[in-house]
């Protein structure tokens, strides 16, 4: 598969381009609003073609699919445009600014007959797969998930602080705790959250929330830009628990671990270093080839956004909000 990359964003340079290089696939073109920027990145990563606009890249007949690492508020627009060009789309999370927009994007891609996948790379890590299997096979009565993703965001001009571009800690990193809570507990019924805007930017820089899954099951969610890096989750059942550190942005050059206690038996499992972005790329290409829905398909993206929307609305109004 030959990819086109819409943007020279940091996530593309640091994670996606090396991941594709390590796979059987390639990057045929990259675009930026700044042609010199596109040229520079193309030269650095030996990408054959570069463009000074995203539209030009979509007209490149030599690419099969696009990767969209643009700011959140631009994901839906350029995913639709790529679909109009007949290109399959791997879009960074979150797929859209809200659930309504996500539904429209999913339907648009369905009508155009293209594969759409949301880039939740942690879902393709063997450790995540093992945690899910362990919970299903050995944990009884899973009723609680606590998940956190926070890091220090120092740049006051960062696009993640822009309300116009759908910024905020919930959208940027809180989407991961929401995703993992749903992975283990299903779909929530209601949400409650509180948030703080420490920068006066118009977006949350810290959020804490609870998702109610009914029947006594719940998840505690936390995200933020004002703390040192922490990314973890814990799953609890009636007979034990599972804990994962460095849970979402797992290191590619180091082994990772998973700890558990089930029926009084404790254990730690270690996983060899792996590039979860490469696994994501390979899963996307496989889905395109087979025609099967990817693990993180459009429907999954919509469901995650529905929970995110409810948490955001609750934080704005200070009341419990049902999840659509």
N, C-alpha and C positions, 0 to 999 in steps of 0.2 A: 504494500500500500504506500502511495506517495501522498504525504501531508502538505497542506498549506497552513501556515501559522499566521493568524490575524493578531499581530501585535508583537513587540519585542519586550513584553512585560517580564519582570524578574522571574516569575514562576516558569515561563517558557524557557528562559536561558538556563536557569539553575536546575530544572527538573525535567521538563518535557523533551527538550532537544537532546540532552544526554541519554534519556530513556529510549527515544527513537533510534539514536545511533547504536545503542546496545542491542536493538532488536533486528529483525529481518526486514524492517520497513525503512522508509526514508522520508526526508523533508525536501520537497522540491522547490518551495518558495516561501518567503516570509514578507510580511508587509508591515509598514508603520506609517503614521501620518507624516513622519519626517524621513524623507528618502535617504538622507545620509545616515540616519540611524539604522534604517533597514539594511543599507549597504554594509555598514560596519559589522552588524551581527551576522549577516550572510557570509561575509569574509571570515569571521571568527569561527563559524561552525560549518564552513564549506557548503553552504546552501547555494544551489546553482542560480536561483533567480530571486530578485528582490523588487519590491514595489513601494512607491510613495503614497499609496492609498489602498484601502481594503477592497474597494470595488475592483481595482485592477487585478488583485490576486484572484478574486472570484471568477475572473474571465480567463484565467490560466488553464488551458486545456490539458495540461500535464499533471494535474493533481486529482486525487480521488476523494479526498476528505479534508476537512479543516478542523483545526484545533483553535478554540476561542478562549483566550486568557485575558480578555478585556475586563475593565471594571464592571462590577455587578450590573449596573444600570444599563449596560450596552449588550449584555449577553443575549437577550431575547431578540433585539433588532438584528444582530449579525448572524444569529442562528437561523432566523427566518430567511435572510438574504442568501445565506449559503444553501439552504434548502431549495430556494428558488433557482439557484444555479445547478441543482441536481447533485449537490455534494453531501455526503454523510458528515455528521457533526459530532465531535467530542468537545463538549462545552464545560469549562470549569464550573465548579459549584459557586453559588447557587445558580440554577438554570435561568432564573428570572427575578424580578424585583418583588413579586408577590405571587400568590397561588393563581389568581385570575390570569395574570400574564403567562404563567407557566402552562396553564391549561391550553391557552391559545397557541403557544409555541408547539406544544406536543401535537395538537390537532393539525397545525400547519405542516409539520414534518410528516405526519401520517398521510396527509393529502398529497404531499409531494413524493411519497414513497421512499424517503431516505431514513437511514438509521440515525437515531439520536441517543447519545449517552452522556450522562452527567458525570463529571470527573471527581468522584469520591474515591480517591486512590486507595485509601486504607481498607476499603471493602475487598480489595484484591490481594491483600497481604495474607500469606498462609497462616499467620498468627490469628488474624481476625476469623478466618475460616475455622480454625481449631477452637477458638473461644465459642463460636456459635455451636459447633458440634458438641463440645463439652457440656454446654448449657442444656442442649436438647437431650443429650444422652444420659447425663448423670445428675443434673440439678433438678430437684423436684420443687414444684410450686414457686417458680421464679416470680418475684413480686416487687423487686426494687432495683433500680439502676441509678447510680450517681456518676455524672460525667462532667468534666471540666476541660476547657481549652482557653488558656490565657497567655499573653505575651506582651512585652513592653513595646508599644508603638511610639517612637520618638519624633518622627517627622510630622510637623504641624500641617504640611501641605499634602500629606498622603491621601490618595483618592479614597481610602477606606474611612476617612473622616468626612466625606462629602455626602450630604443627604440627597443631592441631585443624582448621584451615581449609586444610590442604594447601599451606602456604607453603614458602618456600625459593627460592633463586636459580635452581635447575634448573627448577622448576615455573613460576616467574614469567617469567624471561627466557631461561633455558637451553633452553626448548622451541623457541625460534626457531633457534638453531644446529643443534639436532637436526633440525628441519624442513628447513632448507636443505641439510644434509648428505644427507638422504634424497632431496631434490628432484633432486640431481645424481648420486647414487650408487646409488639404489635402497634396498632393505631390508637393514639390517645383520644380521650373524649372531651377533655377540658384542660385549660392552661391558666396559670397565674404567674405573674412575674413582676419584678421591680427592676428599675434601670437607673443609671446615673450618667450624665454627660459632663465629665470633668473638664473637657476642653471648650465647652460652649460652642460646639461645632454643629449641633442640631442632630446628632446621632448618639446612640448609646455607646459609652466607652467601658461600661461594666454592666452586666445583667445577671440576675439570679432568678431562676424560675422553677416551677413544678409542673409536670405534666401528669394528669390523672388518667390512668388507663382503665379505670373501673375495677370492681371486684377487689379493691384493696391494693391494687398495683399502682405504683407511681415512679416517676423519675425526677431527680433533682439535676437541674441544668445550670451551668455557670460559664460565662465567657467574659473576656475583658482585654483591654489594651493598657491597663495601668498596673500590671503585676509582672513579676518575673515569670519565665516560661514554665507552664505546667500543663500537661496534657495526659489525662488518665481517665479510666472508667472502672467501676466496680459493679458487678452483677451479683445479686443476692437471691438465694432460694431458701426453702425451708430446711434443707440439709447441707447448705454450704454456700460458698462464694467463689467468684473469679475476679482477679484484679489484673489490670494491664497498665503499665506505665509507658511513657513515650508512645501514646496510643495511636495517634493519628498521623503525624508527620514523622514516621519512623525513620531512623538513620539507615542509609543504604550500605554503609561500609562497616557496620557493627552488627553483632548478633542482638536479637531482641528476646524478651522473655514474657512469660505468662505465669502467674501464681494462682493457686487454687486450694481450696479446702472442701472436700466432699465426704460426708459421713465420717468425719474425724480424720480422714486421710489427707495429708498436705503434700503438695508437690510444686515444683517449678519446672516448666518446660522451656527449652531454649531453641530459638530458630536461627538458622544460618542467615548471614547478611543477604538481603535481596532488595532489588530496586522495585518498589511497588508501583512506581510510575511506568516502568517497562511492562510489568504485568497488566496494568491498566490498558496500555497501548495494545498489547497483544490480545486482550479480551475484546477490545473494541474491534480490531481487525477481524477477529474470529466471528463476532456477531454480524458484522457486515457480510462476511463470506457466507455464513450459514443462513442468514435471515432471521435468526432467533433473537428475541429481545435481550439486550445486555442486562447484567445484574442490576446496574444503576440506570435503568431506562427512564423514559419520560414520565411514566405513571408513578414511579418511585420518587422522582423529583417533585411532582405535584404534591404527593402525600407529605413529603418533608416540608414543603413550603406552607402547606395548610397548618402544620404545627407551629412553624416559625411565625406565621401571620398572627396566630392566636396569642403566642407569647408576646409579640410586639404590641398587639392591641391591648392586652392586659396591662403591660407596663405603662402604656399611655393613659389608661383610664383607671388603673388601680382596682380592678375587679376581675373576678373569674370570667373567662371567656370560653365558650364552647368551641371545639375544633370542628370545622366543617367536614 
